[in-house]
Amino acid sequence: MSQKIWKPVSLLLVALCIVIAGCSNNAKETTTTTQTNAGSESAASNGGGGTEAGGEIKVGILHSLSGTMAISEVSVKDAEMMAIEEINAKGGVLGKKLVPVLEDGASDWPTFAEKARKLISEDKVATVFGGWTSASRKAMLPVFEELGGLLWYPVQYEGLESSPNIFYTGATTNQQIVPAVTWLLENRGKKFYLLGSDYVFPRTANKIIKEQLKAEGGELVGEEYTPLGHTDYSTIISKIKEAKPEVVFNTLNGDSNVAFFKQLKDAGITAQDLTTLSVSVAEEEIRGIGADVLAGHLAAWNYYQTTDTPANKTFVENYKKKYGEDRVTADPIEAGYDAVYLWAAAVEKAGSTDVAKVKEAAKELEWDAPEGKVKIDGETQHLYKTVRIGEVQTDGQFKEVWNSGEPVKPDPYLKGYDWAASLSTGN
């Protein structure tokens, strides 16, 4: 090739090299940018999985921080916050820091639905821990199902429900109410008076109890409901005296329990005179009502502060260290704490906060909780839990008088009980 031809060709080759090098650098820059943004884009469009941008995962905490239910729910919020701090101290979830977004349900069920929608749609949280009353849960349920979010609900409830968008870490009926009624019939008497707050949990629970009493030889001698926040129980206490029950099965919620038990004592009725068993009075409520008022009365739960496990010793020590020696733990507090750890374990197993992937990873997941070993039932998204009946002591703690011996498989629709056939409307 002549020099005249070679010179322009060589110049053309140099120019081509420069262009290729420039394109290569641009490709590298474009690839790097895409990888950086991929996490947030994927999380934002995962159908309720939340946002993971910037090395953080937002989670919602939605409880009544004001109103009649604050006496019970504030401490559950505290336990969930403690679990988040502990997990962050250990490196977070998927190497990312958990960032809680707090909202106040204000003891108002429409507010719970409104705040749930905000947390999922606007805050883009990966999951929500929250609720106490069944009214709050039922208000939130359609929101989570519509938006593809995930709720972890920490309180015992009336059963007859199983949502694909809720994990239930408190007891269902066959893990609290049903065994408690059987124990009372065998140990305390046949005549029952049912007292509850006027909303879905007490009414549904008592509907179940009435069927169980018919089947197991009990007798219903009275049934009363009062609005949440009700404070005058003098008339009802007079009715109780007249009916002469051997057992009062109490499903009052919130600060109505303060009024009822104090007025019961003022009327001269003690635990030695009349057995009361509550399913919404735990150590936190005892602290608000007074151990001197409640001593000798009973409650059915799956956990007490006095539950003897290594995990519970650590849990109680850490809770008191963080919030004060005068603070107590209780069943819903522990169930809220469990929920955060179970969700975190499912996310780690799934490698993602995507709701569908988390649900699949959570099936049959086990954890050594403060209450003992728990396991997520993959079919119902409830936990296997040990049933416990306790008696209130003068120090405000419970002395366990009976337990189921092992974790009980959840049966929210009471399929295992012939007498409940007319109640079970689920699949």
N, C-alpha and C positions, 0 to 999 in steps of 0.2 A: 504493500500500500504506500502511495506517495505521501510525502510530508504535507502537501497541500490538502490532501483528503484527511489525513490522520489528525491534524490540528483541530479542525472543527468537531470531528467525532469525539476526540478526547474531552473537549470542552462540554459537549453534550452529555457525556458519561458522568462528569463531575457534577453537572447540574442535576442529573437524575438521582445521584447519590444523596445530594443535599435534600431533595424533595422527599425521597424515601425515608431518610433519617427523621425529617420533620414529621412525616405521617406516623412513624413509629412512636415518637415521643407523644404525639397527640393521642394515639391509641392507648398508651400507658396511662395518661392522665385521665382519659375517659373511663377506663376500667377501674381505676382507683376510686373515682368519684361514685361510680355505680355501686361498688362494694360498700362504701361508707354509708350510702343512703339505703341500702337494701334492707337492713334490719328494721328501720322505722317504717318503711313503705310496707313491708310484709306484715308487721305487727298491726299497722293501722287498718289493714284490709283483711284480717283473719277471722272476721265474723264474731266479734266479741272477745277476742284474745287480748286486747289492750295494746298499749304502746311500750316499746322497749328502747326507744331512741335515747342516745346519749349515755348508755351504760346504766340506765335506770328502768325499773318496772313499776308502774303505778298500780296500787291496789286500793280499793275503796273500803272504808269502815263506816257503816251506817247503823247507828243506834240512837235511842232516845236519850239525849243529853239534857233534856228538860222535860217537864211535865210529870205526870203521875208514874210513869215507868222508869224515870231516871234513877230511882232508888235501886233498881236492879241492873239496868243496862250500862251505866257508866263504868262499873267494874269489869264488865265483859270487854268493853272498849279498851280499858287499861291492860287487860291480859293480852289482847290481840296486838296492841302496840308493843308490849314487852317481847312477844314472840318475834315480831318484825325486827326489833332492835337486836335480839339474840342472833337471828339469822343473818342480819347484815354484818354483825361482828365476826361471823364465821366465813364471810366472803360473799354473802348474798345468795341469789338464785341465778343459776347459769352465769355466774360471775358478775351479775348486775345487782345494784343496790335496790332494795324495795323502798318505795316512797309512798307512804300512806296519804290518802285523800279523805279527810274526815267530813261527814255530814251528820246533821241532827234530824232524826225522824220526828222529834218533838212529841212523842206519844200520840201521833195523829196518823192514821193509816193512809189517807191520801198523800200526806207529805212523804211517807216512805216510798210510795210509788213514784212521786215526782223526783225525789232525790236519787232513786235508783236509776231513773232514766237519764238524769244529768251525769251521773258517774260513768255510765256506759257510753252515752252518745257524745258528751262534751269532754269529759276528763279522759276518756279512752282507757279506763282501768282494765287490768287483766282479769280481775275477779273482785267480788265484793264479799266481805264478812259482815253479817249484820242481822238485825231483827231480834225480837223476843216474842211478842205475842203472835198467835196464829193469824190475827187480823192483819198485822203488819206483813207477815209472810205471804198471805193470800193476796194482799194488795200488790206486792212486788212480783209475785210469780208470773203473771202475764207479761210484765215488762221484760223480765229476763228471757222468757220464751220468745217474745216478739223480736228482741234485739240480739238474741244469741249470746247473752251474757251468762255468767256463772256465779251463783250465790251459795255461800257456806253459812248454814243456819244452825246456831249453837244451842238451841233450847229444846227440852222435852216438849212433845206436842201430842195431839189427839189421834194421830195416824190417819188412815184412809186417804193417803196422798203419796204420790211419788212423781216428781217432776224431773225430766231429763236435764234441767238447768239448775237443779238444787242438789247439794250434798247436805245431808242431815246428820250433824255430829252429836245432837242430843238424842234422848231416848224416844222411840216410838212406843205405842201403847203396850205392846207385849213385853217391853223392857222396863216398865214402871207401873202403870196403873193396874193392869190385869194381875200381875203377881202380887201387888200390894193388896188388892181386894181379896184375893185368895188367902193371903196371910192373915188379914184382919178377920175374915170369917172363921178361920181356924183357931185364932188366938185371942180375939177381943170381943167378938159378938156378932149377932146376925142382923140387928136392927140398924139401918143406915139412914143418916140425914145428909143430903147432898147440898153443899153451899158453894156457889161459884160467882165469878164476875160474868156480866151479861154480854158475852161475845162468843165467837165460834169455838174456842178451845174448851171452856167449861161445859157448854151445852152439848158438844159432840162427845166429850169424855163421859159425861153423865148419861148420855144415851147408851153408850157402851156399857157402863157400870150397871145400869138397870137391867140390861139383857143378861149380864153375868150374874147378878143377884138372883134372877129368876132361875138360872141354870144351876147355881151352886147353893141354893137354899137360903139365900138372904132375904131380907124384907126392907122395902123402902118405906120410911115413916115420914119423910118430908123432903122438899126440894125447893130451894130459893136462889134467885139471882139478883145481883145488884150492879149498878153501873160502875165502870172503872172509876176509881177516885172516890167512891162512896165512903162515908165516914160515920153514919149513924146505924148501929147494929142492935139497938136496944129492943126493937120490935121482933127482929129475927131471933135474938137470944131468948126472948120470952116464948116464941114458938118452939124453939129447941127444947126448952124446959118442959113444955107441955107435951111434946111428942115422945119424950123419954128415949132417945136413941142410945145405942151402945157405942156407936161410932159416928163422928162427923167427918165426912170425906170432903176436904177443903180444896177447891180449885179457884179461890180468889187470887187475883194478881195485883202487883204493885202495892202502893201504900194503903190500900184498903185493909191489908193484913194487919197493919199497925193498929188501926181502929178496932177491928174485930177482936183480936186477941187481948188487947187492953181492956175492952169492955166486957169480954168473957170473964177475965179475972176479976174485974170490979163487981160482976154479978155473983161472985163467990164460986164460980165453976173452975176447978183445977183439972190438971191432967189425970189426977187420981179419981176424980168424979166422972170424967168423960174422956174417952179417947178421941183425939183429933189427929188425922193424918193429912198432911199437906203435900202437894206436888209442885208448889211454886214458892215455898219458903225454905231457903237455904241459909248458910252462915252469914251471907251479906244482909239478908232480911232480918235475921236474929239480931245482928248488930244494930239495926235501925229500930227494932221493936223492943229489944231488951231480953237478955237471957233469963232474968227473973220472971218475966211474963210467960216465956215459952218453955221453960224447963219441964221435962216430962212428956211434952207433946212429940209427935212422930212426923217423919217425912220420908218419902221414897225418892231415891236418886240413884245415880250410878257412881258417884264420887262424893267423898267428904274430905275436908282438910285433914282429917285424921286417918285417911286411907293409907295403909302401910305398904308403900312401895318405894324403892330407891329413887325412882323418877319423881315421885311426889315430894319426897324430902327436899330435893333440889329445887323443884318448882315453888314450893312454899317459901323456902329460904330466899330465893331470888325475888319473888313477888313482894315479900315484906321488906327486903332490903331496898327495893326500888320505890315502893309506895308508902312504907311506914309500918312499924311493928304492930300498930293497932289495926291494920287492915287484915282481912281474912280472904281465903279462897273459897270457892263454892262450885257446885256442879256446872252451871252455865259458864262460869268464868273459865273453868278448866276445859270445857268443850269448845269455847272460843279460841283458846290457846292451841288446842289440838288441831283445830281447823286450819290455822295458818301453817303449821308444820306439815299437815297432810297435803295441803295444796302445794307447798314448796317441794315436797318429796315427789309428788306426781309430775310437777313441771320439770324437775331434774331428770326424772325417768323418761319423760316424753321428749326432752330436749327442746321444748317449746312452750309458750303460754297459750297456744291455740286451744280453744275450748274442747274441740273434738278430740284432739290428741291428749289433752290433760285427762279427760273423762276415761279414755281407753287405758291410759297408764295407771289411773287410780283404782282400777278393778282389782279387788282382793289385796290391795296394799295394806300392809301391817305396820304398826308403830307401837313402841313401848311408851304409852302415855302415862301421865301421873296416876290415872285411875287403874292402870294395868294395861295389858295388851288389848289393842283394838284393831279391827280389820274392816275395811270398806267392802260391803256387799255389792258386787258388781251389778246385780240385777236391780236393786232398789236405791242404791247410792245412800244407804243408811249404814251405821256402824254396828258391828257386833259389840255388845256392852254387857258388863256384869251388873246385875240388879242388886241394890242395897236398901235396906230399911234401917233408919237410924232414930235414936231418941235424943232430944235436945238435953244437954247437960247445963249445969249452972255456970260454966265458963263460956257458954255460947257455942261449944263444939258438939259434935254428934258422937254418940256411942253406937256403934253398929250392932244391931240385934239380930239381923238375918242377912244373908246374901245368897245369890243363885249358885255360887261355887265355881262358875265358869261363864265366859261371855255368852250371851244369848243372841241367837241369829235374829235379825230384825224381821218382823212380820207386820208391816204397816196396815195391811188389809185384813189381818186376823184370819188368814186362810186356815190356820191350824186349829181353829176353835169352831165346833159345830154350832154353838149357840150364837155365833156372830155372823152366820150366813146371810141374814137379812140386812146386815150393816155394810157388808163388804161390797162396795160399788166399783172398786178398781179392778184392774186386770192383773 
